[in-house]
Amino acid sequence: MTSTTRLKEILVQRIRQNDRITFADFMAACLYEPGLGYYTSPGRKVGAEGDFYTSISVHAAFGRVVARETAQMWRNMGSPAAFTLVECGAGNGRLACDIMDYLAEREPQMYSGVTIVLVEREPSLEAAQKELLNVHAARVRWLTPEPFESGEFNFSGCLYSNELIDAFPVHRVIMTADGLMEIHVALKDDDFIEEMGPLSTPAISEYLQRISVNLYPGQQAEINLAAPVWLTSAANALQRGFILTIDYGFPAVELFAPHRIRGTLLCYHRHQIEENPYIRLGQQDITAHVDFTTLMACGDQLGLRTDWFGEQYRFLLAAGIVEEIEEIEQSDATNEEKLKLRLALKKLIMPEGGMGDTFRMLVQSKGVESVRLLCQRRIGG
Ligand SMILES: C[S@@+](CC[C@H](N)C(=O)[O-])C[C@H]1O[C@@H](n2cnc3c(N)ncnc32)[C@H](O)[C@@H]1O
């Protein structure tokens, strides 16, 4: 029996037991069912041989610029002897490796006191991370999401994530003549069908109230209830320092704008976009754009100050991507490497067709006075 068939059996059984399940439960199984979900089964997900690219897989320059900013955060905190970096959703460890390489080369004083903690839901990725981060082995620790989420773990430093929150399961809602309804997944002759029904939890309407969003008649939207829950764990774990969130998404006014009538849910398979989440179970990625307004509003309630929010290209330009590129241009890199770098720069910062304006970066802090970040520098005069 294939893993897709096995996953379908599990889902069919769950739906039969409960009549129907929320889309969030359906998506959670497709992405994270142990051994069968998209992220919890073997196989390459990111990069040329995978299903999608992330900024990290484009070029090490991305991680090196993020590292520059973490060094600035360390300075903002008074250059402490010990500084913890935490990466949530660390994937294969590429970003962690690029950051640690930069710090070892350029920030030896900071590097000597850095511990990097990798938090990843899929335990088998630890082997790939170990191999990649071999030269930094003395400075790397691993943590499962449970102690992170249950409050057993505390740190001071910087917690960062790249494309973590878009991979959380979302509830789907639609505004009807009878008010806000939730999209549930039910069965018809063993095929999945969508059924509208009452909201499965009041947390959904509370979510929309917090950001003062009223959907338009007929409009669908995704509600990522896991995002504020995760941010609460992150804020509780952080004693002093920063949270840097990198993901594709928008502020709520843009995300829930009337022209986005069908929401932002999409699937990815071998670099092709697919709109149907009910096929290739566990074999395709399912994601929704991130609502950054909720992260900022919840952050306020959790004692996190928003220091910076904006498009990825602004962050990268202000935090030093041009300097990074110049250094490689002047190095003894081969012409092929230099060309690769120019193409990478284009992909990372170009708005149309690149990752420059779809991706956004949010910096929040706790207990750090007079924050002066590189990304806060003005770009373009
Ligand atoms: C879209 S991938 C991004 C991976 C990597 N950051 C990158 O940019 O290539 C999302 C990753 O987050 C992990 N993940 C999902 N929920 C998580 C959680 N609550 N804690 C830690 N990792 C999680 C998934 O297993 C997956 O590896």
Ligand as a Chemical Component Dictionary entry (heavy atoms), coordinates in Angstrom:
data_LIG
# 
_chem_comp.id                   LIG 
_chem_comp.type                 NON-POLYMER 
_chem_comp.pdbx_formal_charge   0 
_chem_comp.three_letter_code    LIG 
# 
loop_
_chem_comp_atom.comp_id 
_chem_comp_atom.atom_id 
_chem_comp_atom.alt_atom_id 
_chem_comp_atom.type_symbol 
_chem_comp_atom.charge 
_chem_comp_atom.model_Cartn_x 
_chem_comp_atom.model_Cartn_y 
_chem_comp_atom.model_Cartn_z 
_chem_comp_atom.pdbx_ordinal 
LIG C1  C1  C 0  8.533  25.174 4.677  1  
LIG S1  S1  S 1  9.608  24.230 5.657  2  
LIG C2  C2  C 0  10.951 25.388 5.828  3  
LIG C3  C3  C 0  12.262 24.753 6.167  4  
LIG C4  C4  C 0  13.447 25.724 6.247  5  
LIG N1  N1  N 0  13.243 26.729 7.258  6  
LIG C5  C5  C 0  13.706 26.363 4.891  7  
LIG O1  O1  O 0  13.469 27.563 4.740  8  
LIG O2  O2  O -1 14.146 25.660 3.988  9  
LIG C6  C6  C 0  8.858  24.254 7.267  10 
LIG C7  C7  C 0  9.579  23.391 8.299  11 
LIG O3  O3  O 0  9.031  23.659 9.600  12 
LIG C8  C8  C 0  8.925  22.441 10.325 13 
LIG N2  N2  N 0  7.923  22.662 11.391 14 
LIG C9  C9  C 0  6.585  22.732 11.274 15 
LIG N3  N3  N 0  6.007  22.995 12.456 16 
LIG C10 C10 C 0  7.012  23.120 13.361 17 
LIG C11 C11 C 0  7.078  23.420 14.761 18 
LIG N4  N4  N 0  5.972  23.648 15.472 19 
LIG N5  N5  N 0  8.295  23.478 15.347 20 
LIG C12 C12 C 0  9.421  23.252 14.632 21 
LIG N6  N6  N 0  9.420  22.946 13.302 22 
LIG C13 C13 C 0  8.248  22.891 12.678 23 
LIG C14 C14 C 0  8.534  21.439 9.252  24 
LIG O4  O4  O 0  8.805  20.105 9.652  25 
LIG C15 C15 C 0  9.414  21.891 8.069  26 
LIG O5  O5  O 0  10.692 21.284 8.094  27 
# 
loop_
_chem_comp_bond.comp_id 
_chem_comp_bond.atom_id_1 
_chem_comp_bond.atom_id_2 
_chem_comp_bond.value_order 
_chem_comp_bond.pdbx_ordinal 
LIG C1  S1  SING 1  
LIG S1  C2  SING 2  
LIG S1  C6  SING 3  
LIG C2  C3  SING 4  
LIG C3  C4  SING 5  
LIG C4  N1  SING 6  
LIG C4  C5  SING 7  
LIG C5  O1  DOUB 8  
LIG C5  O2  SING 9  
LIG C6  C7  SING 10 
LIG C7  O3  SING 11 
LIG C7  C15 SING 12 
LIG O3  C8  SING 13 
LIG C8  N2  SING 14 
LIG C8  C14 SING 15 
LIG N2  C9  SING 16 
LIG N2  C13 SING 17 
LIG C9  N3  DOUB 18 
LIG N3  C10 SING 19 
LIG C10 C11 SING 20 
LIG C10 C13 DOUB 21 
LIG C11 N4  SING 22 
LIG C11 N5  DOUB 23 
LIG N5  C12 SING 24 
LIG C12 N6  DOUB 25 
LIG N6  C13 SING 26 
LIG C14 O4  SING 27 
LIG C14 C15 SING 28 
LIG C15 O5  SING 29 
# 
